[in-house]
Amino acid sequence: PLLVVLQLFLPSILIFISGPSYENIAPLIRLQVLSMIIAIATNPIGIVLLIWKKTKDLALLNIAQFCVVMTLNFILIPRLGGIGAIIPMLIAHIMAFIFIYYYVLTRLANAKTE
């Protein structure tokens, strides 16, 4: 709920706390909050993979995320500035969300057929 309130009222909150000169960073913070929402939604399901002893798969996912973030940072930060640092993290969190949920749903579907 707090993250949703931040998303909706962020410009007003920024102006109230920091003054009007910080209003233009609202899109950056919105993207960062969205990225964190995805990460928070993914984390509990990632724990299921640990319980299933799939640490190698989680390690490979983390390596892939690292490579995506570093590559995109080198490309996007010089061109886009601050938003160029947030976009790769958002992509990495979406990537993890898709991988982990697909992995868990596939395994659960296979367990039903056994």
PyMOL CGO cylinders between C-alpha atoms (Angstrom):
from pymol import cmd
from pymol.cgo import CYLINDER

trace = [
    CYLINDER, 0.00, 0.00, 0.00, 2.79, 2.44, 0.82, 0.3, 1, 1, 1, 1, 1, 1,
    CYLINDER, 2.79, 2.44, 0.82, 4.43, 1.83, -2.56, 0.3, 1, 1, 1, 1, 1, 1,
    CYLINDER, 4.43, 1.83, -2.56, 1.14, 2.53, -4.35, 0.3, 1, 1, 1, 1, 1, 1,
    CYLINDER, 1.14, 2.53, -4.35, 0.71, 5.79, -2.44, 0.3, 1, 1, 1, 1, 1, 1,
    CYLINDER, 0.71, 5.79, -2.44, 4.28, 6.73, -3.40, 0.3, 1, 1, 1, 1, 1, 1,
    CYLINDER, 4.28, 6.73, -3.40, 3.53, 6.02, -7.05, 0.3, 1, 1, 1, 1, 1, 1,
    CYLINDER, 3.53, 6.02, -7.05, 0.37, 8.14, -7.03, 0.3, 1, 1, 1, 1, 1, 1,
    CYLINDER, 0.37, 8.14, -7.03, 1.50, 11.13, -4.99, 0.3, 1, 1, 1, 1, 1, 1,
    CYLINDER, 1.50, 11.13, -4.99, 5.23, 11.20, -5.59, 0.3, 1, 1, 1, 1, 1, 1,
    CYLINDER, 5.23, 11.20, -5.59, 5.49, 14.62, -7.28, 0.3, 1, 1, 1, 1, 1, 1,
    CYLINDER, 5.49, 14.62, -7.28, 3.50, 16.26, -4.50, 0.3, 1, 1, 1, 1, 1, 1,
    CYLINDER, 3.50, 16.26, -4.50, 5.54, 14.49, -1.82, 0.3, 1, 1, 1, 1, 1, 1,
    CYLINDER, 5.54, 14.49, -1.82, 8.82, 15.52, -3.48, 0.3, 1, 1, 1, 1, 1, 1,
    CYLINDER, 8.82, 15.52, -3.48, 7.76, 19.16, -3.73, 0.3, 1, 1, 1, 1, 1, 1,
    CYLINDER, 7.76, 19.16, -3.73, 6.63, 19.14, -0.09, 0.3, 1, 1, 1, 1, 1, 1,
    CYLINDER, 6.63, 19.14, -0.09, 9.86, 17.57, 1.22, 0.3, 1, 1, 1, 1, 1, 1,
    CYLINDER, 9.86, 17.57, 1.22, 12.53, 18.96, -1.10, 0.3, 1, 1, 1, 1, 1, 1,
    CYLINDER, 12.53, 18.96, -1.10, 11.03, 21.86, -2.98, 0.3, 1, 1, 1, 1, 1, 1,
    CYLINDER, 11.03, 21.86, -2.98, 9.99, 22.27, -6.61, 0.3, 1, 1, 1, 1, 1, 1,
    CYLINDER, 9.99, 22.27, -6.61, 13.49, 21.76, -8.00, 0.3, 1, 1, 1, 1, 1, 1,
    CYLINDER, 13.49, 21.76, -8.00, 13.24, 17.98, -7.30, 0.3, 1, 1, 1, 1, 1, 1,
    CYLINDER, 13.24, 17.98, -7.30, 9.88, 17.43, -8.99, 0.3, 1, 1, 1, 1, 1, 1,
    CYLINDER, 9.88, 17.43, -8.99, 11.57, 16.27, -12.21, 0.3, 1, 1, 1, 1, 1, 1,
    CYLINDER, 11.57, 16.27, -12.21, 13.07, 13.17, -10.52, 0.3, 1, 1, 1, 1, 1, 1,
    CYLINDER, 13.07, 13.17, -10.52, 9.61, 11.72, -9.88, 0.3, 1, 1, 1, 1, 1, 1,
    CYLINDER, 9.61, 11.72, -9.88, 9.75, 9.49, -13.01, 0.3, 1, 1, 1, 1, 1, 1,
    CYLINDER, 9.75, 9.49, -13.01, 13.07, 8.06, -11.82, 0.3, 1, 1, 1, 1, 1, 1,
    CYLINDER, 13.07, 8.06, -11.82, 11.69, 7.22, -8.40, 0.3, 1, 1, 1, 1, 1, 1,
    CYLINDER, 11.69, 7.22, -8.40, 8.51, 5.78, -9.91, 0.3, 1, 1, 1, 1, 1, 1,
    CYLINDER, 8.51, 5.78, -9.91, 10.56, 3.39, -12.04, 0.3, 1, 1, 1, 1, 1, 1,
    CYLINDER, 10.56, 3.39, -12.04, 12.70, 2.46, -9.05, 0.3, 1, 1, 1, 1, 1, 1,
    CYLINDER, 12.70, 2.46, -9.05, 9.60, 1.78, -6.93, 0.3, 1, 1, 1, 1, 1, 1,
    CYLINDER, 9.60, 1.78, -6.93, 8.13, -0.37, -9.73, 0.3, 1, 1, 1, 1, 1, 1,
    CYLINDER, 8.13, -0.37, -9.73, 11.40, -2.30, -9.89, 0.3, 1, 1, 1, 1, 1, 1,
    CYLINDER, 11.40, -2.30, -9.89, 11.28, -2.89, -6.14, 0.3, 1, 1, 1, 1, 1, 1,
    CYLINDER, 11.28, -2.89, -6.14, 7.64, -4.04, -6.28, 0.3, 1, 1, 1, 1, 1, 1,
    CYLINDER, 7.64, -4.04, -6.28, 8.65, -6.69, -8.82, 0.3, 1, 1, 1, 1, 1, 1,
    CYLINDER, 8.65, -6.69, -8.82, 11.65, -7.73, -6.72, 0.3, 1, 1, 1, 1, 1, 1,
    CYLINDER, 11.65, -7.73, -6.72, 9.47, -8.01, -3.60, 0.3, 1, 1, 1, 1, 1, 1,
    CYLINDER, 9.47, -8.01, -3.60, 6.94, -10.13, -5.50, 0.3, 1, 1, 1, 1, 1, 1,
    CYLINDER, 6.94, -10.13, -5.50, 9.69, -12.42, -6.78, 0.3, 1, 1, 1, 1, 1, 1,
    CYLINDER, 9.69, -12.42, -6.78, 11.65, -12.97, -3.57, 0.3, 1, 1, 1, 1, 1, 1,
    CYLINDER, 11.65, -12.97, -3.57, 9.27, -15.31, -1.71, 0.3, 1, 1, 1, 1, 1, 1,
    CYLINDER, 9.27, -15.31, -1.71, 8.96, -17.61, -4.71, 0.3, 1, 1, 1, 1, 1, 1,
    CYLINDER, 8.96, -17.61, -4.71, 12.75, -17.63, -5.08, 0.3, 1, 1, 1, 1, 1, 1,
    CYLINDER, 12.75, -17.63, -5.08, 12.88, -19.12, -1.59, 0.3, 1, 1, 1, 1, 1, 1,
    CYLINDER, 12.88, -19.12, -1.59, 10.91, -22.08, -2.93, 0.3, 1, 1, 1, 1, 1, 1,
    CYLINDER, 10.91, -22.08, -2.93, 13.80, -22.78, -5.30, 0.3, 1, 1, 1, 1, 1, 1,
    CYLINDER, 13.80, -22.78, -5.30, 16.15, -22.83, -2.33, 0.3, 1, 1, 1, 1, 1, 1,
    CYLINDER, 16.15, -22.83, -2.33, 13.90, -25.32, -0.58, 0.3, 1, 1, 1, 1, 1, 1,
    CYLINDER, 13.90, -25.32, -0.58, 13.95, -27.47, -3.74, 0.3, 1, 1, 1, 1, 1, 1,
    CYLINDER, 13.95, -27.47, -3.74, 17.78, -27.25, -3.66, 0.3, 1, 1, 1, 1, 1, 1,
    CYLINDER, 17.78, -27.25, -3.66, 17.94, -25.43, -7.00, 0.3, 1, 1, 1, 1, 1, 1,
    CYLINDER, 17.94, -25.43, -7.00, 20.77, -23.12, -5.92, 0.3, 1, 1, 1, 1, 1, 1,
    CYLINDER, 20.77, -23.12, -5.92, 22.65, -23.69, -9.17, 0.3, 1, 1, 1, 1, 1, 1,
    CYLINDER, 22.65, -23.69, -9.17, 19.68, -22.38, -11.15, 0.3, 1, 1, 1, 1, 1, 1,
    CYLINDER, 19.68, -22.38, -11.15, 19.42, -19.35, -8.86, 0.3, 1, 1, 1, 1, 1, 1,
    CYLINDER, 19.42, -19.35, -8.86, 23.14, -18.70, -9.24, 0.3, 1, 1, 1, 1, 1, 1,
    CYLINDER, 23.14, -18.70, -9.24, 22.84, -18.84, -13.03, 0.3, 1, 1, 1, 1, 1, 1,
    CYLINDER, 22.84, -18.84, -13.03, 19.90, -16.44, -12.88, 0.3, 1, 1, 1, 1, 1, 1,
    CYLINDER, 19.90, -16.44, -12.88, 21.94, -14.03, -10.75, 0.3, 1, 1, 1, 1, 1, 1,
    CYLINDER, 21.94, -14.03, -10.75, 24.88, -14.23, -13.16, 0.3, 1, 1, 1, 1, 1, 1,
    CYLINDER, 24.88, -14.23, -13.16, 22.56, -13.56, -16.10, 0.3, 1, 1, 1, 1, 1, 1,
    CYLINDER, 22.56, -13.56, -16.10, 21.02, -10.60, -14.26, 0.3, 1, 1, 1, 1, 1, 1,
    CYLINDER, 21.02, -10.60, -14.26, 24.47, -9.23, -13.47, 0.3, 1, 1, 1, 1, 1, 1,
    CYLINDER, 24.47, -9.23, -13.47, 25.51, -9.47, -17.12, 0.3, 1, 1, 1, 1, 1, 1,
    CYLINDER, 25.51, -9.47, -17.12, 22.33, -7.76, -18.32, 0.3, 1, 1, 1, 1, 1, 1,
    CYLINDER, 22.33, -7.76, -18.32, 22.63, -4.95, -15.76, 0.3, 1, 1, 1, 1, 1, 1,
    CYLINDER, 22.63, -4.95, -15.76, 26.31, -4.28, -16.39, 0.3, 1, 1, 1, 1, 1, 1,
    CYLINDER, 26.31, -4.28, -16.39, 25.98, -4.35, -20.18, 0.3, 1, 1, 1, 1, 1, 1,
    CYLINDER, 25.98, -4.35, -20.18, 22.94, -2.10, -20.23, 0.3, 1, 1, 1, 1, 1, 1,
    CYLINDER, 22.94, -2.10, -20.23, 24.50, 0.26, -17.68, 0.3, 1, 1, 1, 1, 1, 1,
    CYLINDER, 24.50, 0.26, -17.68, 27.49, 0.82, -19.95, 0.3, 1, 1, 1, 1, 1, 1,
    CYLINDER, 27.49, 0.82, -19.95, 25.14, 1.52, -22.86, 0.3, 1, 1, 1, 1, 1, 1,
    CYLINDER, 25.14, 1.52, -22.86, 22.33, 3.46, -21.20, 0.3, 1, 1, 1, 1, 1, 1,
    CYLINDER, 22.33, 3.46, -21.20, 23.91, 5.57, -18.46, 0.3, 1, 1, 1, 1, 1, 1,
    CYLINDER, 23.91, 5.57, -18.46, 25.99, 7.74, -20.82, 0.3, 1, 1, 1, 1, 1, 1,
    CYLINDER, 25.99, 7.74, -20.82, 22.94, 8.26, -23.05, 0.3, 1, 1, 1, 1, 1, 1,
    CYLINDER, 22.94, 8.26, -23.05, 20.13, 8.57, -20.51, 0.3, 1, 1, 1, 1, 1, 1,
    CYLINDER, 20.13, 8.57, -20.51, 21.75, 9.48, -17.20, 0.3, 1, 1, 1, 1, 1, 1,
    CYLINDER, 21.75, 9.48, -17.20, 19.96, 8.38, -14.05, 0.3, 1, 1, 1, 1, 1, 1,
    CYLINDER, 19.96, 8.38, -14.05, 17.11, 6.64, -15.82, 0.3, 1, 1, 1, 1, 1, 1,
    CYLINDER, 17.11, 6.64, -15.82, 19.75, 4.66, -17.72, 0.3, 1, 1, 1, 1, 1, 1,
    CYLINDER, 19.75, 4.66, -17.72, 20.78, 3.12, -14.39, 0.3, 1, 1, 1, 1, 1, 1,
    CYLINDER, 20.78, 3.12, -14.39, 17.24, 2.27, -13.34, 0.3, 1, 1, 1, 1, 1, 1,
    CYLINDER, 17.24, 2.27, -13.34, 16.07, 0.64, -16.58, 0.3, 1, 1, 1, 1, 1, 1,
    CYLINDER, 16.07, 0.64, -16.58, 18.62, -2.23, -16.42, 0.3, 1, 1, 1, 1, 1, 1,
    CYLINDER, 18.62, -2.23, -16.42, 17.59, -3.05, -12.85, 0.3, 1, 1, 1, 1, 1, 1,
    CYLINDER, 17.59, -3.05, -12.85, 13.93, -3.03, -13.86, 0.3, 1, 1, 1, 1, 1, 1,
    CYLINDER, 13.93, -3.03, -13.86, 14.72, -5.39, -16.75, 0.3, 1, 1, 1, 1, 1, 1,
    CYLINDER, 14.72, -5.39, -16.75, 16.73, -7.69, -14.44, 0.3, 1, 1, 1, 1, 1, 1,
    CYLINDER, 16.73, -7.69, -14.44, 13.88, -7.84, -11.91, 0.3, 1, 1, 1, 1, 1, 1,
    CYLINDER, 13.88, -7.84, -11.91, 11.34, -8.58, -14.65, 0.3, 1, 1, 1, 1, 1, 1,
    CYLINDER, 11.34, -8.58, -14.65, 13.68, -11.26, -16.00, 0.3, 1, 1, 1, 1, 1, 1,
    CYLINDER, 13.68, -11.26, -16.00, 13.93, -12.89, -12.55, 0.3, 1, 1, 1, 1, 1, 1,
    CYLINDER, 13.93, -12.89, -12.55, 10.16, -12.66, -12.02, 0.3, 1, 1, 1, 1, 1, 1,
    CYLINDER, 10.16, -12.66, -12.02, 9.43, -14.42, -15.32, 0.3, 1, 1, 1, 1, 1, 1,
    CYLINDER, 9.43, -14.42, -15.32, 12.11, -17.09, -14.83, 0.3, 1, 1, 1, 1, 1, 1,
    CYLINDER, 12.11, -17.09, -14.83, 11.21, -17.94, -11.24, 0.3, 1, 1, 1, 1, 1, 1,
    CYLINDER, 11.21, -17.94, -11.24, 7.45, -18.01, -11.74, 0.3, 1, 1, 1, 1, 1, 1,
    CYLINDER, 7.45, -18.01, -11.74, 7.77, -20.06, -14.94, 0.3, 1, 1, 1, 1, 1, 1,
    CYLINDER, 7.77, -20.06, -14.94, 10.17, -22.47, -13.22, 0.3, 1, 1, 1, 1, 1, 1,
    CYLINDER, 10.17, -22.47, -13.22, 7.92, -22.96, -10.20, 0.3, 1, 1, 1, 1, 1, 1,
    CYLINDER, 7.92, -22.96, -10.20, 4.69, -23.26, -12.21, 0.3, 1, 1, 1, 1, 1, 1,
    CYLINDER, 4.69, -23.26, -12.21, 6.30, -25.77, -14.58, 0.3, 1, 1, 1, 1, 1, 1,
    CYLINDER, 6.30, -25.77, -14.58, 7.55, -27.86, -11.68, 0.3, 1, 1, 1, 1, 1, 1,
    CYLINDER, 7.55, -27.86, -11.68, 4.16, -27.76, -9.96, 0.3, 1, 1, 1, 1, 1, 1,
    CYLINDER, 4.16, -27.76, -9.96, 2.41, -28.73, -13.20, 0.3, 1, 1, 1, 1, 1, 1,
    CYLINDER, 2.41, -28.73, -13.20, 4.81, -31.67, -13.61, 0.3, 1, 1, 1, 1, 1, 1,
    CYLINDER, 4.81, -31.67, -13.61, 4.20, -32.73, -10.00, 0.3, 1, 1, 1, 1, 1, 1,
    CYLINDER, 4.20, -32.73, -10.00, 0.45, -32.91, -10.67, 0.3, 1, 1, 1, 1, 1, 1,
    CYLINDER, 0.45, -32.91, -10.67, 0.94, -35.25, -13.64, 0.3, 1, 1, 1, 1, 1, 1,
    CYLINDER, 0.94, -35.25, -13.64, 3.17, -37.65, -11.69, 0.3, 1, 1, 1, 1, 1, 1,
]
cmd.load_cgo(trace, "trace")
